[in-house]
Amino acid sequence: MKILILNHDEVVQLLAMTECIEVMSEALSALARGEISQPLRTILKPPEVKGVLAIMPAFRASDKPMFGLKAICVFPGNAATGKDAHQGGVLIFSGETGEPLALVNASAITSIRTAAVSAVATRSLAREDASSLAIIGAGIQARSHLEAMACARSIRRARIASSRFDRARQFTSEMQPRFTFPIEAVEAAEAAVRDADLIVTATTSREPVIRHEWILPGAHINAIGTYSPAAREIDTATMAAASLFVDRRESALNEAGDYLIAAKEGAIGPEHIRAELGEVLIGAEPGRTSPDEITIFKSLGLAIEDLAAAEHVYRKAQQQSAGTWVEF
């Protein structure tokens, strides 16, 4: 038996953002239709380690059923050394025989599929005329989200803020040649967010990085940086004022500090979650209902997203003879 190994650069070459957006849209729709089996992720956090190990399994029923398992370490401190905070792999298995088919670099999968899901949310929830983009954060996810937002809307300008201004300036110099619209580094999140109708928070902050008084009526926010019940990027006032959409209710109610801290303060409850994104995609629940409505998509990342992305690159690698096959 042979297994296909796909490294980081191979995944980047095979998983185009435009293709991944459609793959994620279909995967989230399948989840909403009840075609996916997926437990809540398991997190292992030893007290003596400055990171966590997350285990994320999923199964998708189809004419070619498939299991997927992402094992990924998240070390937020890696950014200071130029390394991705996400380190791990995605394994996919035949749903007919259980044989392992591929091991795919999880850093690349996570970066691209997370941004692609935000693009799906932006297409579904943001105003059609949203064009002024603010990104809080200047790391790997900020880079992939700049590309994804440009796929989802016609961006006329982007402003980038980071906890370190030099990183925002470095981001701008690296990314500007790839885009026709101006990308500006600003020194504070408030300067980025004011007048923005499309906002991405992609930080490792444990405290809010944006505040309600900065946000335009009608703005859409993709909140993707935090995954811990004790950390949040969005303040309580914004959470209470906005229409909240999630990738999965179970995940939000157990893992999303943006939601859980606001709920603990008594500002919102489970009924505040309007819908899962997949429910909006299949027409089971409404999305945006007015031009002045503030919408938030709280993304935590789902195993089915990893499985769908890994399966897509596996099929493309077979067609293009990419990657390395090894005896297993």
Secondary structure as a PSIPRED ss2 file (coil, helix, strand):
# PSIPRED VFORMAT (PSIPRED V4.0)

   1 M C   1.000  0.000  0.000
   2 K E   0.000  0.000  1.000
   3 I E   0.000  0.000  1.000
   4 L E   0.000  0.000  1.000
   5 I E   0.000  0.000  1.000
   6 L E   0.000  0.000  1.000
   7 N C   1.000  0.000  0.000
   8 H H   0.000  1.000  0.000
   9 D H   0.000  1.000  0.000
  10 E H   0.000  1.000  0.000
  11 V H   0.000  1.000  0.000
  12 V H   0.000  1.000  0.000
  13 Q H   0.000  1.000  0.000
  14 L H   0.000  1.000  0.000
  15 L C   1.000  0.000  0.000
  16 A C   1.000  0.000  0.000
  17 M H   0.000  1.000  0.000
  18 T H   0.000  1.000  0.000
  19 E H   0.000  1.000  0.000
  20 C H   0.000  1.000  0.000
  21 I H   0.000  1.000  0.000
  22 E H   0.000  1.000  0.000
  23 V H   0.000  1.000  0.000
  24 M H   0.000  1.000  0.000
  25 S H   0.000  1.000  0.000
  26 E H   0.000  1.000  0.000
  27 A H   0.000  1.000  0.000
  28 L H   0.000  1.000  0.000
  29 S H   0.000  1.000  0.000
  30 A H   0.000  1.000  0.000
  31 L H   0.000  1.000  0.000
  32 A H   0.000  1.000  0.000
  33 R C   1.000  0.000  0.000
  34 G C   1.000  0.000  0.000
  35 E C   1.000  0.000  0.000
  36 I E   0.000  0.000  1.000
  37 S E   0.000  0.000  1.000
  38 Q C   1.000  0.000  0.000
  39 P C   1.000  0.000  0.000
  40 L C   1.000  0.000  0.000
  41 R C   1.000  0.000  0.000
  42 T E   0.000  0.000  1.000
  43 I E   0.000  0.000  1.000
  44 L E   0.000  0.000  1.000
  45 K C   1.000  0.000  0.000
  46 P C   1.000  0.000  0.000
  47 P C   1.000  0.000  0.000
  48 E C   1.000  0.000  0.000
  49 V C   1.000  0.000  0.000
  50 K C   1.000  0.000  0.000
  51 G C   1.000  0.000  0.000
  52 V E   0.000  0.000  1.000
  53 L E   0.000  0.000  1.000
  54 A E   0.000  0.000  1.000
  55 I E   0.000  0.000  1.000
  56 M E   0.000  0.000  1.000
  57 P E   0.000  0.000  1.000
  58 A E   0.000  0.000  1.000
  59 F E   0.000  0.000  1.000
  60 R E   0.000  0.000  1.000
  61 A C   1.000  0.000  0.000
  62 S C   1.000  0.000  0.000
  63 D C   1.000  0.000  0.000
  64 K C   1.000  0.000  0.000
  65 P C   1.000  0.000  0.000
  66 M E   0.000  0.000  1.000
  67 F E   0.000  0.000  1.000
  68 G E   0.000  0.000  1.000
  69 L E   0.000  0.000  1.000
  70 K E   0.000  0.000  1.000
  71 A E   0.000  0.000  1.000
  72 I E   0.000  0.000  1.000
  73 C E   0.000  0.000  1.000
  74 V E   0.000  0.000  1.000
  75 F C   1.000  0.000  0.000
  76 P H   0.000  1.000  0.000
  77 G H   0.000  1.000  0.000
  78 N H   0.000  1.000  0.000
  79 A H   0.000  1.000  0.000
  80 A H   0.000  1.000  0.000
  81 T H   0.000  1.000  0.000
  82 G C   1.000  0.000  0.000
  83 K C   1.000  0.000  0.000
  84 D C   1.000  0.000  0.000
  85 A C   1.000  0.000  0.000
  86 H E   0.000  0.000  1.000
  87 Q E   0.000  0.000  1.000
  88 G E   0.000  0.000  1.000
  89 G E   0.000  0.000  1.000
  90 V E   0.000  0.000  1.000
  91 L E   0.000  0.000  1.000
  92 I E   0.000  0.000  1.000
  93 F E   0.000  0.000  1.000
  94 S E   0.000  0.000  1.000
  95 G C   1.000  0.000  0.000
  96 E C   1.000  0.000  0.000
  97 T C   1.000  0.000  0.000
  98 G C   1.000  0.000  0.000
  99 E C   1.000  0.000  0.000
 100 P E   0.000  0.000  1.000
 101 L E   0.000  0.000  1.000
 102 A E   0.000  0.000  1.000
 103 L E   0.000  0.000  1.000
 104 V E   0.000  0.000  1.000
 105 N E   0.000  0.000  1.000
 106 A H   0.000  1.000  0.000
 107 S H   0.000  1.000  0.000
 108 A H   0.000  1.000  0.000
 109 I H   0.000  1.000  0.000
 110 T H   0.000  1.000  0.000
 111 S H   0.000  1.000  0.000
 112 I H   0.000  1.000  0.000
 113 R H   0.000  1.000  0.000
 114 T H   0.000  1.000  0.000
 115 A H   0.000  1.000  0.000
 116 A H   0.000  1.000  0.000
 117 V H   0.000  1.000  0.000
 118 S H   0.000  1.000  0.000
 119 A H   0.000  1.000  0.000
 120 V H   0.000  1.000  0.000
 121 A H   0.000  1.000  0.000
 122 T H   0.000  1.000  0.000
 123 R H   0.000  1.000  0.000
 124 S H   0.000  1.000  0.000
 125 L H   0.000  1.000  0.000
 126 A C   1.000  0.000  0.000
 127 R C   1.000  0.000  0.000
 128 E C   1.000  0.000  0.000
 129 D C   1.000  0.000  0.000
 130 A C   1.000  0.000  0.000
 131 S C   1.000  0.000  0.000
 132 S E   0.000  0.000  1.000
 133 L E   0.000  0.000  1.000
 134 A E   0.000  0.000  1.000
 135 I E   0.000  0.000  1.000
 136 I E   0.000  0.000  1.000
 137 G C   1.000  0.000  0.000
 138 A C   1.000  0.000  0.000
 139 G C   1.000  0.000  0.000
 140 I H   0.000  1.000  0.000
 141 Q H   0.000  1.000  0.000
 142 A H   0.000  1.000  0.000
 143 R H   0.000  1.000  0.000
 144 S H   0.000  1.000  0.000
 145 H H   0.000  1.000  0.000
 146 L H   0.000  1.000  0.000
 147 E H   0.000  1.000  0.000
 148 A H   0.000  1.000  0.000
 149 M H   0.000  1.000  0.000
 150 A H   0.000  1.000  0.000
 151 C H   0.000  1.000  0.000
 152 A H   0.000  1.000  0.000
 153 R C   1.000  0.000  0.000
 154 S C   1.000  0.000  0.000
 155 I C   1.000  0.000  0.000
 156 R C   1.000  0.000  0.000
 157 R E   0.000  0.000  1.000
 158 A E   0.000  0.000  1.000
 159 R E   0.000  0.000  1.000
 160 I E   0.000  0.000  1.000
 161 A E   0.000  0.000  1.000
 162 S C   1.000  0.000  0.000
 163 S C   1.000  0.000  0.000
 164 R C   1.000  0.000  0.000
 165 F H   0.000  1.000  0.000
 166 D H   0.000  1.000  0.000
 167 R H   0.000  1.000  0.000
 168 A H   0.000  1.000  0.000
 169 R H   0.000  1.000  0.000
 170 Q H   0.000  1.000  0.000
 171 F H   0.000  1.000  0.000
 172 T H   0.000  1.000  0.000
 173 S H   0.000  1.000  0.000
 174 E H   0.000  1.000  0.000
 175 M H   0.000  1.000  0.000
 176 Q H   0.000  1.000  0.000
 177 P H   0.000  1.000  0.000
 178 R H   0.000  1.000  0.000
 179 F C   1.000  0.000  0.000
 180 T C   1.000  0.000  0.000
 181 F C   1.000  0.000  0.000
 182 P C   1.000  0.000  0.000
 183 I E   0.000  0.000  1.000
 184 E E   0.000  0.000  1.000
 185 A E   0.000  0.000  1.000
 186 V C   1.000  0.000  0.000
 187 E C   1.000  0.000  0.000
 188 A C   1.000  0.000  0.000
 189 A H   0.000  1.000  0.000
 190 E H   0.000  1.000  0.000
 191 A H   0.000  1.000  0.000
 192 A H   0.000  1.000  0.000
 193 V H   0.000  1.000  0.000
 194 R C   1.000  0.000  0.000
 195 D C   1.000  0.000  0.000
 196 A C   1.000  0.000  0.000
 197 D C   1.000  0.000  0.000
 198 L E   0.000  0.000  1.000
 199 I E   0.000  0.000  1.000
 200 V E   0.000  0.000  1.000
 201 T E   0.000  0.000  1.000
 202 A C   1.000  0.000  0.000
 203 T C   1.000  0.000  0.000
 204 T C   1.000  0.000  0.000
 205 S C   1.000  0.000  0.000
 206 R C   1.000  0.000  0.000
 207 E C   1.000  0.000  0.000
 208 P C   1.000  0.000  0.000
 209 V C   1.000  0.000  0.000
 210 I E   0.000  0.000  1.000
 211 R C   1.000  0.000  0.000
 212 H H   0.000  1.000  0.000
 213 E H   0.000  1.000  0.000
 214 W H   0.000  1.000  0.000
 215 I C   1.000  0.000  0.000
 216 L C   1.000  0.000  0.000
 217 P C   1.000  0.000  0.000
 218 G C   1.000  0.000  0.000
 219 A C   1.000  0.000  0.000
 220 H E   0.000  0.000  1.000
 221 I E   0.000  0.000  1.000
 222 N E   0.000  0.000  1.000
 223 A E   0.000  0.000  1.000
 224 I C   1.000  0.000  0.000
 225 G C   1.000  0.000  0.000
 226 T C   1.000  0.000  0.000
 227 Y C   1.000  0.000  0.000
 228 S C   1.000  0.000  0.000
 229 P C   1.000  0.000  0.000
 230 A C   1.000  0.000  0.000
 231 A C   1.000  0.000  0.000
 232 R C   1.000  0.000  0.000
 233 E C   1.000  0.000  0.000
 234 I E   0.000  0.000  1.000
 235 D C   1.000  0.000  0.000
 236 T H   0.000  1.000  0.000
 237 A H   0.000  1.000  0.000
 238 T H   0.000  1.000  0.000
 239 M H   0.000  1.000  0.000
 240 A H   0.000  1.000  0.000
 241 A H   0.000  1.000  0.000
 242 A C   1.000  0.000  0.000
 243 S E   0.000  0.000  1.000
 244 L E   0.000  0.000  1.000
 245 F E   0.000  0.000  1.000
 246 V E   0.000  0.000  1.000
 247 D C   1.000  0.000  0.000
 248 R C   1.000  0.000  0.000
 249 R H   0.000  1.000  0.000
 250 E H   0.000  1.000  0.000
 251 S H   0.000  1.000  0.000
 252 A H   0.000  1.000  0.000
 253 L H   0.000  1.000  0.000
 254 N H   0.000  1.000  0.000
 255 E H   0.000  1.000  0.000
 256 A C   1.000  0.000  0.000
 257 G H   0.000  1.000  0.000
 258 D H   0.000  1.000  0.000
 259 Y H   0.000  1.000  0.000
 260 L H   0.000  1.000  0.000
 261 I H   0.000  1.000  0.000
 262 A H   0.000  1.000  0.000
 263 A H   0.000  1.000  0.000
 264 K H   0.000  1.000  0.000
 265 E C   1.000  0.000  0.000
 266 G C   1.000  0.000  0.000
 267 A C   1.000  0.000  0.000
 268 I C   1.000  0.000  0.000
 269 G C   1.000  0.000  0.000
 270 P H   0.000  1.000  0.000
 271 E H   0.000  1.000  0.000
 272 H H   0.000  1.000  0.000
 273 I E   0.000  0.000  1.000
 274 R E   0.000  0.000  1.000
 275 A E   0.000  0.000  1.000
 276 E E   0.000  0.000  1.000
 277 L H   0.000  1.000  0.000
 278 G H   0.000  1.000  0.000
 279 E H   0.000  1.000  0.000
 280 V H   0.000  1.000  0.000
 281 L H   0.000  1.000  0.000
 282 I C   1.000  0.000  0.000
 283 G C   1.000  0.000  0.000
 284 A C   1.000  0.000  0.000
 285 E C   1.000  0.000  0.000
 286 P C   1.000  0.000  0.000
 287 G C   1.000  0.000  0.000
 288 R C   1.000  0.000  0.000
 289 T C   1.000  0.000  0.000
 290 S C   1.000  0.000  0.000
 291 P C   1.000  0.000  0.000
 292 D C   1.000  0.000  0.000
 293 E C   1.000  0.000  0.000
 294 I C   1.000  0.000  0.000
 295 T E   0.000  0.000  1.000
 296 I E   0.000  0.000  1.000
 297 F E   0.000  0.000  1.000
 298 K E   0.000  0.000  1.000
 299 S C   1.000  0.000  0.000
 300 L C   1.000  0.000  0.000
 301 G C   1.000  0.000  0.000
 302 L C   1.000  0.000  0.000
 303 A H   0.000  1.000  0.000
 304 I H   0.000  1.000  0.000
 305 E H   0.000  1.000  0.000
 306 D H   0.000  1.000  0.000
 307 L H   0.000  1.000  0.000
 308 A H   0.000  1.000  0.000
 309 A H   0.000  1.000  0.000
 310 A H   0.000  1.000  0.000
 311 E H   0.000  1.000  0.000
 312 H H   0.000  1.000  0.000
 313 V H   0.000  1.000  0.000
 314 Y H   0.000  1.000  0.000
 315 R H   0.000  1.000  0.000
 316 K H   0.000  1.000  0.000
 317 A H   0.000  1.000  0.000
 318 Q H   0.000  1.000  0.000
 319 Q H   0.000  1.000  0.000
 320 Q H   0.000  1.000  0.000
 321 S C   1.000  0.000  0.000
 322 A C   1.000  0.000  0.000
 323 G C   1.000  0.000  0.000
 324 T E   0.000  0.000  1.000
 325 W E   0.000  0.000  1.000
 326 V E   0.000  0.000  1.000
 327 E E   0.000  0.000  1.000
 328 F C   1.000  0.000  0.000
